[in-house]
Structure formats: structure tokens, C-alpha cells
Amino acid sequence: MSDSVFPLRLTWHERLADAGGEAMLPAGSRLADAGRTGRHCFLLVEGSAVVEKDGQQAEPLPEGTFVGSADGEGLPQPPAGVTVRLVTPARVLVLDKDRLAALIDSEPVIADLWRSTIDRGSGLP
């Protein structure tokens, strides 16, 4: 896993819907491209994806994985420096980072879950 991908409980799905919209995407779609600056974070609700960095591929990401990162202040940021490609057709939440940050700020339960998610995040350098 990379610094731009964190396991996340699917129970967030309903609460996070306020921070973005849902999309059904075909296998092969890219949630992030290492060569481009992203604008959104993602929650992989159904399906699986892989992270690729510097030509290396990590193990598949399971359902419930948050695709994004946290800045120095712990605020959500789009994935950077990695390519994240769907292996299967997938249902994802496309999350606006500013709306997600506002939700984290206004919902104590979401804030606690967010902090526990980024505290245990780790992966490919």
C-alpha cells in the first residue's frame, strides 16, 4: 500500500456521501495517475484496485479502501505520485477534498475515524 491509500471502514459510506458523488467505473479506469495532479479523493465501495509506483505494483486494494492522503495538518488530499487502477468494475465515492475536510471538521465521529485511518496508514515509499 502507498502513503496515498488507507484502509477505511465501509460504514463511512453513507456519511461520506455528503462530501461527493458515487460513480460506477469499468475495470481499467484510473482513480489516480502518477503523472498528474489529482483533484479528488476516493472511497472504493465495491470492487478492487491496484497501486502502481515507479513500475512496481502492490497487492490489490480491497473494498473499503480510502484512496488519497493527508497533509501535514491531517487534512485529506488527493492521491499523489502513484497510479491507482481498477482491476474490476467498481463503485466508488468521488470525494471533494474540501467538502471532506469540512465533514471531518463538523462530525466528531467522522473526525475520530479519519484520525484512526491516517494513523495506521502505510505502504509503498
Secondary structure, DSSP 8 states (H G I E B T S, - for coil): -BTTEEE--GGGHHHHGGGEEEEEE-TT-EEE-TTS---EEEEEEES-EEEEETTEE---B-TTEEE-EE-TTS-EE---S-EEEESS-EEEEEEEHHHHHHHHHH-HHHHHHHHHHHHS---B-
